[in-house]
Amino acid sequence: MPALPRYVPSSTCLHGVRWRRSSRSTGMNNCVETARPAAGPWAGLLAVRDSKNTSGPALLFAPAAWEGFIASLR
């Protein structure tokens, strides 16, 4: 099985995704946004980008890895 990509150089490569921002975010764009691509080579992964640089790179996580990260924050 080939290795999953770890990032995309520009989040604009992720066509048709709906980016979501935390409801706890302030209006100052100082957080991250997430999206779940449904098609293409990134389907099933979670994309995370900086809300201050929406056309910049996005990190890609397997769902289990992201859930583990969130669980460790709690």
CHARMM internal coordinates of N, CA and C (Angstrom, degrees):
IC EDIT
DIST 1 N 1 CA 1.4393
DIST 1 CA 1 C 1.5272
ANGL 1 N 1 CA 1 C 109.02
DIST 1 C 2 N 1.3336
ANGL 1 CA 1 C 2 N 118.06
DIHE 1 N 1 CA 1 C 2 N 128.05
DIST 2 N 2 CA 1.4660
ANGL 1 C 2 N 2 CA 119.20
DIHE 1 CA 1 C 2 N 2 CA -179.66
DIST 2 CA 2 C 1.5200
ANGL 2 N 2 CA 2 C 111.39
DIHE 1 C 2 N 2 CA 2 C -68.76
DIST 2 C 3 N 1.3072
ANGL 2 CA 2 C 3 N 114.90
DIHE 2 N 2 CA 2 C 3 N 153.26
DIST 3 N 3 CA 1.4692
ANGL 2 C 3 N 3 CA 120.07
DIHE 2 CA 2 C 3 N 3 CA 178.84
DIST 3 CA 3 C 1.5181
ANGL 3 N 3 CA 3 C 110.04
DIHE 2 C 3 N 3 CA 3 C -67.44
DIST 3 C 4 N 1.3100
ANGL 3 CA 3 C 4 N 115.63
DIHE 3 N 3 CA 3 C 4 N 143.15
DIST 4 N 4 CA 1.4589
ANGL 3 C 4 N 4 CA 120.79
DIHE 3 CA 3 C 4 N 4 CA 177.09
DIST 4 CA 4 C 1.5194
ANGL 4 N 4 CA 4 C 109.51
DIHE 3 C 4 N 4 CA 4 C -73.10
DIST 4 C 5 N 1.3345
ANGL 4 CA 4 C 5 N 117.88
DIHE 4 N 4 CA 4 C 5 N 146.64
DIST 5 N 5 CA 1.4683
ANGL 4 C 5 N 5 CA 119.06
DIHE 4 CA 4 C 5 N 5 CA 175.15
DIST 5 CA 5 C 1.5187
ANGL 5 N 5 CA 5 C 109.24
DIHE 4 C 5 N 5 CA 5 C -65.33
DIST 5 C 6 N 1.3101
ANGL 5 CA 5 C 6 N 117.32
DIHE 5 N 5 CA 5 C 6 N 149.76
DIST 6 N 6 CA 1.4647
ANGL 5 C 6 N 6 CA 121.44
DIHE 5 CA 5 C 6 N 6 CA -178.91
DIST 6 CA 6 C 1.5175
ANGL 6 N 6 CA 6 C 112.66
DIHE 5 C 6 N 6 CA 6 C -100.43
DIST 6 C 7 N 1.3217
ANGL 6 CA 6 C 7 N 117.08
DIHE 6 N 6 CA 6 C 7 N -18.89
DIST 7 N 7 CA 1.4554
ANGL 6 C 7 N 7 CA 120.37
DIHE 6 CA 6 C 7 N 7 CA 178.84
DIST 7 CA 7 C 1.5215
ANGL 7 N 7 CA 7 C 109.18
DIHE 6 C 7 N 7 CA 7 C -160.54
DIST 7 C 8 N 1.3009
ANGL 7 CA 7 C 8 N 115.33
DIHE 7 N 7 CA 7 C 8 N 164.16
DIST 8 N 8 CA 1.4621
ANGL 7 C 8 N 8 CA 121.85
DIHE 7 CA 7 C 8 N 8 CA 168.41
DIST 8 CA 8 C 1.5227
ANGL 8 N 8 CA 8 C 105.99
DIHE 7 C 8 N 8 CA 8 C -117.72
DIST 8 C 9 N 1.3321
ANGL 8 CA 8 C 9 N 117.77
DIHE 8 N 8 CA 8 C 9 N 139.45
DIST 9 N 9 CA 1.4590
ANGL 8 C 9 N 9 CA 120.00
DIHE 8 CA 8 C 9 N 9 CA -174.80
DIST 9 CA 9 C 1.5228
ANGL 9 N 9 CA 9 C 113.78
DIHE 8 C 9 N 9 CA 9 C -65.20
DIST 9 C 10 N 1.3209
ANGL 9 CA 9 C 10 N 117.21
DIHE 9 N 9 CA 9 C 10 N -24.55
DIST 10 N 10 CA 1.4535
ANGL 9 C 10 N 10 CA 120.46
DIHE 9 CA 9 C 10 N 10 CA 177.27
DIST 10 CA 10 C 1.5179
ANGL 10 N 10 CA 10 C 108.50
DIHE 9 C 10 N 10 CA 10 C -142.71
DIST 10 C 11 N 1.3223
ANGL 10 CA 10 C 11 N 116.63
DIHE 10 N 10 CA 10 C 11 N 129.24
DIST 11 N 11 CA 1.4585
ANGL 10 C 11 N 11 CA 119.40
DIHE 10 CA 10 C 11 N 11 CA -178.97
DIST 11 CA 11 C 1.5201
ANGL 11 N 11 CA 11 C 111.44
DIHE 10 C 11 N 11 CA 11 C -66.05
DIST 11 C 12 N 1.3325
ANGL 11 CA 11 C 12 N 117.52
DIHE 11 N 11 CA 11 C 12 N -12.88
DIST 12 N 12 CA 1.4632
ANGL 11 C 12 N 12 CA 119.86
DIHE 11 CA 11 C 12 N 12 CA 175.76
DIST 12 CA 12 C 1.5285
ANGL 12 N 12 CA 12 C 111.49
DIHE 11 C 12 N 12 CA 12 C -70.32
DIST 12 C 13 N 1.3387
ANGL 12 CA 12 C 13 N 117.87
DIHE 12 N 12 CA 12 C 13 N -12.55
DIST 13 N 13 CA 1.4706
ANGL 12 C 13 N 13 CA 121.60
DIHE 12 CA 12 C 13 N 13 CA 175.05
DIST 13 CA 13 C 1.5270
ANGL 13 N 13 CA 13 C 111.18
DIHE 12 C 13 N 13 CA 13 C -69.81
DIST 13 C 14 N 1.3030
ANGL 13 CA 13 C 14 N 117.03
DIHE 13 N 13 CA 13 C 14 N -20.21
DIST 14 N 14 CA 1.4665
ANGL 13 C 14 N 14 CA 122.18
DIHE 13 CA 13 C 14 N 14 CA -177.49
DIST 14 CA 14 C 1.5233
ANGL 14 N 14 CA 14 C 108.69
DIHE 13 C 14 N 14 CA 14 C -90.16
DIST 14 C 15 N 1.3125
ANGL 14 CA 14 C 15 N 115.94
DIHE 14 N 14 CA 14 C 15 N 83.20
DIST 15 N 15 CA 1.4645
ANGL 14 C 15 N 15 CA 121.75
DIHE 14 CA 14 C 15 N 15 CA -175.71
DIST 15 CA 15 C 1.5274
ANGL 15 N 15 CA 15 C 111.75
DIHE 14 C 15 N 15 CA 15 C -73.03
DIST 15 C 16 N 1.2976
ANGL 15 CA 15 C 16 N 115.88
DIHE 15 N 15 CA 15 C 16 N 140.38
DIST 16 N 16 CA 1.4559
ANGL 15 C 16 N 16 CA 122.08
DIHE 15 CA 15 C 16 N 16 CA 172.92
DIST 16 CA 16 C 1.5173
ANGL 16 N 16 CA 16 C 115.68
DIHE 15 C 16 N 16 CA 16 C 73.49
DIST 16 C 17 N 1.3259
ANGL 16 CA 16 C 17 N 118.33
DIHE 16 N 16 CA 16 C 17 N 15.37
DIST 17 N 17 CA 1.4648
ANGL 16 C 17 N 17 CA 119.32
DIHE 16 CA 16 C 17 N 17 CA 177.76
DIST 17 CA 17 C 1.5200
ANGL 17 N 17 CA 17 C 109.42
DIHE 16 C 17 N 17 CA 17 C -91.10
DIST 17 C 18 N 1.2964
ANGL 17 CA 17 C 18 N 115.10
DIHE 17 N 17 CA 17 C 18 N 155.04
DIST 18 N 18 CA 1.4669
ANGL 17 C 18 N 18 CA 121.32
DIHE 17 CA 17 C 18 N 18 CA 176.40
DIST 18 CA 18 C 1.5246
ANGL 18 N 18 CA 18 C 107.84
DIHE 17 C 18 N 18 CA 18 C -106.90
DIST 18 C 19 N 1.3058
ANGL 18 CA 18 C 19 N 116.75
DIHE 18 N 18 CA 18 C 19 N 111.79
DIST 19 N 19 CA 1.4553
ANGL 18 C 19 N 19 CA 121.80
DIHE 18 CA 18 C 19 N 19 CA -179.64
DIST 19 CA 19 C 1.5171
ANGL 19 N 19 CA 19 C 109.12
DIHE 18 C 19 N 19 CA 19 C -80.44
DIST 19 C 20 N 1.3249
ANGL 19 CA 19 C 20 N 115.36
DIHE 19 N 19 CA 19 C 20 N 136.11
DIST 20 N 20 CA 1.4652
ANGL 19 C 20 N 20 CA 121.30
DIHE 19 CA 19 C 20 N 20 CA -179.81
DIST 20 CA 20 C 1.5138
ANGL 20 N 20 CA 20 C 109.20
DIHE 19 C 20 N 20 CA 20 C -121.02
DIST 20 C 21 N 1.3187
ANGL 20 CA 20 C 21 N 115.05
DIHE 20 N 20 CA 20 C 21 N 141.59
DIST 21 N 21 CA 1.4610
ANGL 20 C 21 N 21 CA 121.77
DIHE 20 CA 20 C 21 N 21 CA 178.26
DIST 21 CA 21 C 1.5175
ANGL 21 N 21 CA 21 C 108.27
DIHE 20 C 21 N 21 CA 21 C -115.21
DIST 21 C 22 N 1.2937
ANGL 21 CA 21 C 22 N 116.94
DIHE 21 N 21 CA 21 C 22 N 148.66
DIST 22 N 22 CA 1.4544
ANGL 21 C 22 N 22 CA 121.70
DIHE 21 CA 21 C 22 N 22 CA 179.54
DIST 22 CA 22 C 1.5219
ANGL 22 N 22 CA 22 C 111.27
DIHE 21 C 22 N 22 CA 22 C -56.95
DIST 22 C 23 N 1.3175
ANGL 22 CA 22 C 23 N 115.68
DIHE 22 N 22 CA 22 C 23 N 140.89
DIST 23 N 23 CA 1.4640
ANGL 22 C 23 N 23 CA 119.99
DIHE 22 CA 22 C 23 N 23 CA 176.08
DIST 23 CA 23 C 1.5310
ANGL 23 N 23 CA 23 C 111.03
DIHE 22 C 23 N 23 CA 23 C -68.40
DIST 23 C 24 N 1.3195
ANGL 23 CA 23 C 24 N 116.86
DIHE 23 N 23 CA 23 C 24 N -14.59
DIST 24 N 24 CA 1.4759
ANGL 23 C 24 N 24 CA 121.14
DIHE 23 CA 23 C 24 N 24 CA 178.62
DIST 24 CA 24 C 1.5225
ANGL 24 N 24 CA 24 C 112.48
DIHE 23 C 24 N 24 CA 24 C -90.92
DIST 24 C 25 N 1.3011
ANGL 24 CA 24 C 25 N 116.38
DIHE 24 N 24 CA 24 C 25 N 1.27
DIST 25 N 25 CA 1.4594
ANGL 24 C 25 N 25 CA 121.24
DIHE 24 CA 24 C 25 N 25 CA -179.62
DIST 25 CA 25 C 1.5214
ANGL 25 N 25 CA 25 C 110.12
DIHE 24 C 25 N 25 CA 25 C -70.90
DIST 25 C 26 N 1.3106
ANGL 25 CA 25 C 26 N 114.94
DIHE 25 N 25 CA 25 C 26 N 145.08
DIST 26 N 26 CA 1.4594
ANGL 25 C 26 N 26 CA 119.08
DIHE 25 CA 25 C 26 N 26 CA 173.91
DIST 26 CA 26 C 1.5228
ANGL 26 N 26 CA 26 C 107.93
DIHE 25 C 26 N 26 CA 26 C -85.29
DIST 26 C 27 N 1.2926
ANGL 26 CA 26 C 27 N 118.05
DIHE 26 N 26 CA 26 C 27 N 172.82
DIST 27 N 27 CA 1.4492
ANGL 26 C 27 N 27 CA 121.74
DIHE 26 CA 26 C 27 N 27 CA 179.46
DIST 27 CA 27 C 1.5137
ANGL 27 N 27 CA 27 C 113.80
DIHE 26 C 27 N 27 CA 27 C -78.19
DIST 27 C 28 N 1.3222
ANGL 27 CA 27 C 28 N 118.23
DIHE 27 N 27 CA 27 C 28 N 10.76
DIST 28 N 28 CA 1.4585
ANGL 27 C 28 N 28 CA 121.50
DIHE 27 CA 27 C 28 N 28 CA -174.32
DIST 28 CA 28 C 1.5267
ANGL 28 N 28 CA 28 C 113.45
DIHE 27 C 28 N 28 CA 28 C -96.29
DIST 28 C 29 N 1.3340
ANGL 28 CA 28 C 29 N 118.19
DIHE 28 N 28 CA 28 C 29 N 9.62
DIST 29 N 29 CA 1.4717
ANGL 28 C 29 N 29 CA 122.02
DIHE 28 CA 28 C 29 N 29 CA 179.93
DIST 29 CA 29 C 1.5320
ANGL 29 N 29 CA 29 C 111.82
DIHE 28 C 29 N 29 CA 29 C 56.16
DIST 29 C 30 N 1.3092
ANGL 29 CA 29 C 30 N 116.84
DIHE 29 N 29 CA 29 C 30 N 48.15
DIST 30 N 30 CA 1.4645
ANGL 29 C 30 N 30 CA 119.74
DIHE 29 CA 29 C 30 N 30 CA -178.54
DIST 30 CA 30 C 1.5301
ANGL 30 N 30 CA 30 C 110.98
DIHE 29 C 30 N 30 CA 30 C -117.63
DIST 30 C 31 N 1.3061
ANGL 30 CA 30 C 31 N 115.57
DIHE 30 N 30 CA 30 C 31 N 47.76
DIST 31 N 31 CA 1.4609
ANGL 30 C 31 N 31 CA 118.25
DIHE 30 CA 30 C 31 N 31 CA -178.87
DIST 31 CA 31 C 1.5201
ANGL 31 N 31 CA 31 C 109.50
DIHE 30 C 31 N 31 CA 31 C -148.18
DIST 31 C 32 N 1.3042
ANGL 31 CA 31 C 32 N 115.89
DIHE 31 N 31 CA 31 C 32 N -168.43
DIST 32 N 32 CA 1.4551
ANGL 31 C 32 N 32 CA 121.69
DIHE 31 CA 31 C 32 N 32 CA 176.11
DIST 32 CA 32 C 1.5241
ANGL 32 N 32 CA 32 C 109.24
DIHE 31 C 32 N 32 CA 32 C -110.89
DIST 32 C 33 N 1.3271
ANGL 32 CA 32 C 33 N 115.14
DIHE 32 N 32 CA 32 C 33 N 160.97
DIST 33 N 33 CA 1.4525
ANGL 32 C 33 N 33 CA 122.46
DIHE 32 CA 32 C 33 N 33 CA 175.69
DIST 33 CA 33 C 1.5172
ANGL 33 N 33 CA 33 C 107.67
DIHE 32 C 33 N 33 CA 33 C -122.87
DIST 33 C 34 N 1.3152
ANGL 33 CA 33 C 34 N 116.78
DIHE 33 N 33 CA 33 C 34 N 149.95
DIST 34 N 34 CA 1.4584
ANGL 33 C 34 N 34 CA 121.35
DIHE 33 CA 33 C 34 N 34 CA 179.31
DIST 34 CA 34 C 1.5190
ANGL 34 N 34 CA 34 C 110.11
DIHE 33 C 34 N 34 CA 34 C -125.15
DIST 34 C 35 N 1.3293
ANGL 34 CA 34 C 35 N 114.71
DIHE 34 N 34 CA 34 C 35 N 155.34
DIST 35 N 35 CA 1.4609
ANGL 34 C 35 N 35 CA 121.43
DIHE 34 CA 34 C 35 N 35 CA 176.40
DIST 35 CA 35 C 1.5299
ANGL 35 N 35 CA 35 C 107.73
DIHE 34 C 35 N 35 CA 35 C -151.55
DIST 35 C 36 N 1.3280
ANGL 35 CA 35 C 36 N 116.04
DIHE 35 N 35 CA 35 C 36 N 153.83
DIST 36 N 36 CA 1.4668
ANGL 35 C 36 N 36 CA 121.59
DIHE 35 CA 35 C 36 N 36 CA 176.72
DIST 36 CA 36 C 1.5200
ANGL 36 N 36 CA 36 C 108.61
DIHE 35 C 36 N 36 CA 36 C -118.54
DIST 36 C 37 N 1.3375
ANGL 36 CA 36 C 37 N 117.38
DIHE 36 N 36 CA 36 C 37 N 99.29
DIST 37 N 37 CA 1.4623
ANGL 36 C 37 N 37 CA 119.85
DIHE 36 CA 36 C 37 N 37 CA 177.27
DIST 37 CA 37 C 1.5280
ANGL 37 N 37 CA 37 C 110.51
DIHE 36 C 37 N 37 CA 37 C -60.83
DIST 37 C 38 N 1.3257
ANGL 37 CA 37 C 38 N 116.19
DIHE 37 N 37 CA 37 C 38 N 135.19
DIST 38 N 38 CA 1.4645
ANGL 37 C 38 N 38 CA 121.15
DIHE 37 CA 37 C 38 N 38 CA -178.01
DIST 38 CA 38 C 1.5207
ANGL 38 N 38 CA 38 C 112.39
DIHE 37 C 38 N 38 CA 38 C -99.84
DIST 38 C 39 N 1.3151
ANGL 38 CA 38 C 39 N 117.66
DIHE 38 N 38 CA 38 C 39 N -13.90
DIST 39 N 39 CA 1.4581
ANGL 38 C 39 N 39 CA 120.18
DIHE 38 CA 38 C 39 N 39 CA -176.74
DIST 39 CA 39 C 1.5204
ANGL 39 N 39 CA 39 C 109.91
DIHE 38 C 39 N 39 CA 39 C -140.70
DIST 39 C 40 N 1.3082
ANGL 39 CA 39 C 40 N 115.33
DIHE 39 N 39 CA 39 C 40 N 167.21
DIST 40 N 40 CA 1.4552
ANGL 39 C 40 N 40 CA 120.97
DIHE 39 CA 39 C 40 N 40 CA 177.71
DIST 40 CA 40 C 1.5109
ANGL 40 N 40 CA 40 C 111.89
DIHE 39 C 40 N 40 CA 40 C 83.41
DIST 40 C 41 N 1.3306
ANGL 40 CA 40 C 41 N 116.94
DIHE 40 N 40 CA 40 C 41 N -172.35
DIST 41 N 41 CA 1.4724
ANGL 40 C 41 N 41 CA 120.80
DIHE 40 CA 40 C 41 N 41 CA -176.21
DIST 41 CA 41 C 1.5237
ANGL 41 N 41 CA 41 C 113.52
DIHE 40 C 41 N 41 CA 41 C -66.02
DIST 41 C 42 N 1.3207
ANGL 41 CA 41 C 42 N 117.32
DIHE 41 N 41 CA 41 C 42 N -14.45
DIST 42 N 42 CA 1.4618
ANGL 41 C 42 N 42 CA 120.87
DIHE 41 CA 41 C 42 N 42 CA -177.72
DIST 42 CA 42 C 1.5194
ANGL 42 N 42 CA 42 C 112.64
DIHE 41 C 42 N 42 CA 42 C -100.95
DIST 42 C 43 N 1.3125
ANGL 42 CA 42 C 43 N 117.74
DIHE 42 N 42 CA 42 C 43 N 5.39
DIST 43 N 43 CA 1.4698
ANGL 42 C 43 N 43 CA 121.79
DIHE 42 CA 42 C 43 N 43 CA -178.18
DIST 43 CA 43 C 1.5259
ANGL 43 N 43 CA 43 C 110.18
DIHE 42 C 43 N 43 CA 43 C -56.16
DIST 43 C 44 N 1.3174
ANGL 43 CA 43 C 44 N 115.65
DIHE 43 N 43 CA 43 C 44 N 133.64
DIST 44 N 44 CA 1.4584
ANGL 43 C 44 N 44 CA 121.46
DIHE 43 CA 43 C 44 N 44 CA 177.95
DIST 44 CA 44 C 1.5103
ANGL 44 N 44 CA 44 C 114.58
DIHE 43 C 44 N 44 CA 44 C 88.82
DIST 44 C 45 N 1.3188
ANGL 44 CA 44 C 45 N 118.25
DIHE 44 N 44 CA 44 C 45 N -11.92
DIST 45 N 45 CA 1.4580
ANGL 44 C 45 N 45 CA 121.15
DIHE 44 CA 44 C 45 N 45 CA 178.50
DIST 45 CA 45 C 1.5254
ANGL 45 N 45 CA 45 C 109.40
DIHE 44 C 45 N 45 CA 45 C -91.82
DIST 45 C 46 N 1.3176
ANGL 45 CA 45 C 46 N 115.86
DIHE 45 N 45 CA 45 C 46 N 165.13
DIST 46 N 46 CA 1.4589
ANGL 45 C 46 N 46 CA 121.22
DIHE 45 CA 45 C 46 N 46 CA 175.92
DIST 46 CA 46 C 1.5205
ANGL 46 N 46 CA 46 C 107.20
DIHE 45 C 46 N 46 CA 46 C -106.64
DIST 46 C 47 N 1.3218
ANGL 46 CA 46 C 47 N 116.80
DIHE 46 N 46 CA 46 C 47 N 125.98
DIST 47 N 47 CA 1.4612
ANGL 46 C 47 N 47 CA 122.22
DIHE 46 CA 46 C 47 N 47 CA 177.52
DIST 47 CA 47 C 1.5204
ANGL 47 N 47 CA 47 C 108.55
DIHE 46 C 47 N 47 CA 47 C -98.75
DIST 47 C 48 N 1.3311
ANGL 47 CA 47 C 48 N 115.98
DIHE 47 N 47 CA 47 C 48 N 139.29
DIST 48 N 48 CA 1.4673
ANGL 47 C 48 N 48 CA 122.27
DIHE 47 CA 47 C 48 N 48 CA -179.60
DIST 48 CA 48 C 1.5200
ANGL 48 N 48 CA 48 C 107.49
DIHE 47 C 48 N 48 CA 48 C -131.69
DIST 48 C 49 N 1.3407
ANGL 48 CA 48 C 49 N 115.90
DIHE 48 N 48 CA 48 C 49 N 129.53
DIST 49 N 49 CA 1.4684
ANGL 48 C 49 N 49 CA 120.03
DIHE 48 CA 48 C 49 N 49 CA 179.12
DIST 49 CA 49 C 1.5258
ANGL 49 N 49 CA 49 C 110.24
DIHE 48 C 49 N 49 CA 49 C -135.15
DIST 49 C 50 N 1.3191
ANGL 49 CA 49 C 50 N 115.31
DIHE 49 N 49 CA 49 C 50 N 163.67
DIST 50 N 50 CA 1.4617
ANGL 49 C 50 N 50 CA 123.21
DIHE 49 CA 49 C 50 N 50 CA 177.19
DIST 50 CA 50 C 1.5217
ANGL 50 N 50 CA 50 C 108.38
DIHE 49 C 50 N 50 CA 50 C -79.45
DIST 50 C 51 N 1.3116
ANGL 50 CA 50 C 51 N 117.83
DIHE 50 N 50 CA 50 C 51 N 127.97
DIST 51 N 51 CA 1.4571
ANGL 50 C 51 N 51 CA 120.95
DIHE 50 CA 50 C 51 N 51 CA -178.15
DIST 51 CA 51 C 1.5334
ANGL 51 N 51 CA 51 C 112.56
DIHE 50 C 51 N 51 CA 51 C -68.44
DIST 51 C 52 N 1.3371
ANGL 51 CA 51 C 52 N 117.49
DIHE 51 N 51 CA 51 C 52 N -17.42
DIST 52 N 52 CA 1.4651
ANGL 51 C 52 N 52 CA 120.53
DIHE 51 CA 51 C 52 N 52 CA 178.27
DIST 52 CA 52 C 1.5273
ANGL 52 N 52 CA 52 C 111.82
DIHE 51 C 52 N 52 CA 52 C -82.41
DIST 52 C 53 N 1.3278
ANGL 52 CA 52 C 53 N 117.31
DIHE 52 N 52 CA 52 C 53 N -15.67
DIST 53 N 53 CA 1.4685
ANGL 52 C 53 N 53 CA 122.09
DIHE 52 CA 52 C 53 N 53 CA -176.85
DIST 53 CA 53 C 1.5245
ANGL 53 N 53 CA 53 C 108.47
DIHE 52 C 53 N 53 CA 53 C -134.96
DIST 53 C 54 N 1.3136
ANGL 53 CA 53 C 54 N 116.50
DIHE 53 N 53 CA 53 C 54 N 71.39
DIST 54 N 54 CA 1.4670
ANGL 53 C 54 N 54 CA 120.88
DIHE 53 CA 53 C 54 N 54 CA -171.69
DIST 54 CA 54 C 1.5208
ANGL 54 N 54 CA 54 C 113.97
DIHE 53 C 54 N 54 CA 54 C -68.02
DIST 54 C 55 N 1.3087
ANGL 54 CA 54 C 55 N 119.17
DIHE 54 N 54 CA 54 C 55 N -16.90
DIST 55 N 55 CA 1.4662
ANGL 54 C 55 N 55 CA 119.62
DIHE 54 CA 54 C 55 N 55 CA 175.88
DIST 55 CA 55 C 1.5209
ANGL 55 N 55 CA 55 C 111.31
DIHE 54 C 55 N 55 CA 55 C -100.80
DIST 55 C 56 N 1.3191
ANGL 55 CA 55 C 56 N 116.91
DIHE 55 N 55 CA 55 C 56 N 3.38
DIST 56 N 56 CA 1.4584
ANGL 55 C 56 N 56 CA 121.81
DIHE 55 CA 55 C 56 N 56 CA 179.64
DIST 56 CA 56 C 1.5116
ANGL 56 N 56 CA 56 C 112.10
DIHE 55 C 56 N 56 CA 56 C -79.40
DIST 56 C 57 N 1.3156
ANGL 56 CA 56 C 57 N 117.17
DIHE 56 N 56 CA 56 C 57 N -169.61
DIST 57 N 57 CA 1.4694
ANGL 56 C 57 N 57 CA 121.13
DIHE 56 CA 56 C 57 N 57 CA -176.36
DIST 57 CA 57 C 1.5286
ANGL 57 N 57 CA 57 C 112.32
DIHE 56 C 57 N 57 CA 57 C -67.75
DIST 57 C 58 N 1.3085
ANGL 57 CA 57 C 58 N 114.16
DIHE 57 N 57 CA 57 C 58 N 158.94
DIST 58 N 58 CA 1.4654
ANGL 57 C 58 N 58 CA 121.42
DIHE 57 CA 57 C 58 N 58 CA 174.93
DIST 58 CA 58 C 1.5244
ANGL 58 N 58 CA 58 C 108.18
DIHE 57 C 58 N 58 CA 58 C -128.34
DIST 58 C 59 N 1.3114
ANGL 58 CA 58 C 59 N 116.24
DIHE 58 N 58 CA 58 C 59 N 133.35
DIST 59 N 59 CA 1.4597
ANGL 58 C 59 N 59 CA 121.29
DIHE 58 CA 58 C 59 N 59 CA 174.30
DIST 59 CA 59 C 1.5163
ANGL 59 N 59 CA 59 C 108.39
DIHE 58 C 59 N 59 CA 59 C -82.15
DIST 59 C 60 N 1.3339
ANGL 59 CA 59 C 60 N 116.45
DIHE 59 N 59 CA 59 C 60 N 147.14
DIST 60 N 60 CA 1.4597
ANGL 59 C 60 N 60 CA 121.57
DIHE 59 CA 59 C 60 N 60 CA -179.86
DIST 60 CA 60 C 1.5221
ANGL 60 N 60 CA 60 C 109.77
DIHE 59 C 60 N 60 CA 60 C -117.35
DIST 60 C 61 N 1.3214
ANGL 60 CA 60 C 61 N 116.15
DIHE 60 N 60 CA 60 C 61 N 133.60
DIST 61 N 61 CA 1.4567
ANGL 60 C 61 N 61 CA 122.30
DIHE 60 CA 60 C 61 N 61 CA -178.75
DIST 61 CA 61 C 1.5153
ANGL 61 N 61 CA 61 C 110.38
DIHE 60 C 61 N 61 CA 61 C -128.41
DIST 61 C 62 N 1.3228
ANGL 61 CA 61 C 62 N 116.06
DIHE 61 N 61 CA 61 C 62 N 143.27
DIST 62 N 62 CA 1.4570
ANGL 61 C 62 N 62 CA 120.31
DIHE 61 CA 61 C 62 N 62 CA 168.72
DIST 62 CA 62 C 1.5256
ANGL 62 N 62 CA 62 C 106.73
DIHE 61 C 62 N 62 CA 62 C -69.41
DIST 62 C 63 N 1.3280
ANGL 62 CA 62 C 63 N 118.90
DIHE 62 N 62 CA 62 C 63 N 145.97
DIST 63 N 63 CA 1.4667
ANGL 62 C 63 N 63 CA 120.41
DIHE 62 CA 62 C 63 N 63 CA -177.79
DIST 63 CA 63 C 1.5367
ANGL 63 N 63 CA 63 C 113.37
DIHE 62 C 63 N 63 CA 63 C -52.62
DIST 63 C 64 N 1.3237
ANGL 63 CA 63 C 64 N 117.96
DIHE 63 N 63 CA 63 C 64 N -42.63
DIST 64 N 64 CA 1.4669
ANGL 63 C 64 N 64 CA 120.43
DIHE 63 CA 63 C 64 N 64 CA -178.65
DIST 64 CA 64 C 1.5293
ANGL 64 N 64 CA 64 C 111.37
DIHE 63 C 64 N 64 CA 64 C -64.50
DIST 64 C 65 N 1.3308
ANGL 64 CA 64 C 65 N 117.40
DIHE 64 N 64 CA 64 C 65 N -37.28
DIST 65 N 65 CA 1.4646
ANGL 64 C 65 N 65 CA 120.79
DIHE 64 CA 64 C 65 N 65 CA 179.35
DIST 65 CA 65 C 1.5296
ANGL 65 N 65 CA 65 C 110.37
DIHE 64 C 65 N 65 CA 65 C -66.11
DIST 65 C 66 N 1.3210
ANGL 65 CA 65 C 66 N 116.78
DIHE 65 N 65 CA 65 C 66 N -42.50
DIST 66 N 66 CA 1.4799
ANGL 65 C 66 N 66 CA 120.03
DIHE 65 CA 65 C 66 N 66 CA 178.86
DIST 66 CA 66 C 1.5139
ANGL 66 N 66 CA 66 C 110.91
DIHE 65 C 66 N 66 CA 66 C -66.10
DIST 66 C 67 N 1.3170
ANGL 66 CA 66 C 67 N 117.62
DIHE 66 N 66 CA 66 C 67 N -43.21
DIST 67 N 67 CA 1.4636
ANGL 66 C 67 N 67 CA 121.12
DIHE 66 CA 66 C 67 N 67 CA 179.13
DIST 67 CA 67 C 1.5243
ANGL 67 N 67 CA 67 C 110.78
DIHE 66 C 67 N 67 CA 67 C -62.47
DIST 67 C 68 N 1.3244
ANGL 67 CA 67 C 68 N 117.29
DIHE 67 N 67 CA 67 C 68 N -38.04
DIST 68 N 68 CA 1.4603
ANGL 67 C 68 N 68 CA 120.66
DIHE 67 CA 67 C 68 N 68 CA 176.20
DIST 68 CA 68 C 1.5210
ANGL 68 N 68 CA 68 C 111.83
DIHE 67 C 68 N 68 CA 68 C -64.67
DIST 68 C 69 N 1.3253
ANGL 68 CA 68 C 69 N 116.31
DIHE 68 N 68 CA 68 C 69 N -39.77
DIST 69 N 69 CA 1.4675
ANGL 68 C 69 N 69 CA 120.94
DIHE 68 CA 68 C 69 N 69 CA 177.72
DIST 69 CA 69 C 1.5300
ANGL 69 N 69 CA 69 C 110.16
DIHE 68 C 69 N 69 CA 69 C -62.64
DIST 69 C 70 N 1.3254
ANGL 69 CA 69 C 70 N 117.25
DIHE 69 N 69 CA 69 C 70 N -48.21
DIST 70 N 70 CA 1.4651
ANGL 69 C 70 N 70 CA 121.39
DIHE 69 CA 69 C 70 N 70 CA -179.86
DIST 70 CA 70 C 1.5306
ANGL 70 N 70 CA 70 C 110.47
DIHE 69 C 70 N 70 CA 70 C -62.58
DIST 70 C 71 N 1.3154
ANGL 70 CA 70 C 71 N 117.23
DIHE 70 N 70 CA 70 C 71 N -41.35
DIST 71 N 71 CA 1.4634
ANGL 70 C 71 N 71 CA 120.25
DIHE 70 CA 70 C 71 N 71 CA 178.85
DIST 71 CA 71 C 1.5210
ANGL 71 N 71 CA 71 C 111.30
DIHE 70 C 71 N 71 CA 71 C -62.24
DIST 71 C 72 N 1.3322
ANGL 71 CA 71 C 72 N 117.14
DIHE 71 N 71 CA 71 C 72 N -36.70
DIST 72 N 72 CA 1.4729
ANGL 71 C 72 N 72 CA 118.97
DIHE 71 CA 71 C 72 N 72 CA -179.88
DIST 72 CA 72 C 1.5335
ANGL 72 N 72 CA 72 C 111.44
DIHE 71 C 72 N 72 CA 72 C -69.69
DIST 72 C 73 N 1.3241
ANGL 72 CA 72 C 73 N 117.78
DIHE 72 N 72 CA 72 C 73 N -24.04
DIST 73 N 73 CA 1.4755
ANGL 72 C 73 N 73 CA 120.41
DIHE 72 CA 72 C 73 N 73 CA 177.74
DIST 73 CA 73 C 1.5168
ANGL 73 N 73 CA 73 C 112.06
DIHE 72 C 73 N 73 CA 73 C -74.53
DIST 73 C 74 N 1.3079
ANGL 73 CA 73 C 74 N 115.81
DIHE 73 N 73 CA 73 C 74 N -27.90
DIST 74 N 74 CA 1.4777
ANGL 73 C 74 N 74 CA 119.69
DIHE 73 CA 73 C 74 N 74 CA -178.65
DIST 74 CA 74 C 1.4857
ANGL 74 N 74 CA 74 C 108.43
DIHE 73 C 74 N 74 CA 74 C -74.68
END
COOR INIT
IC SEED 1 N 1 CA 1 C
IC BUILD
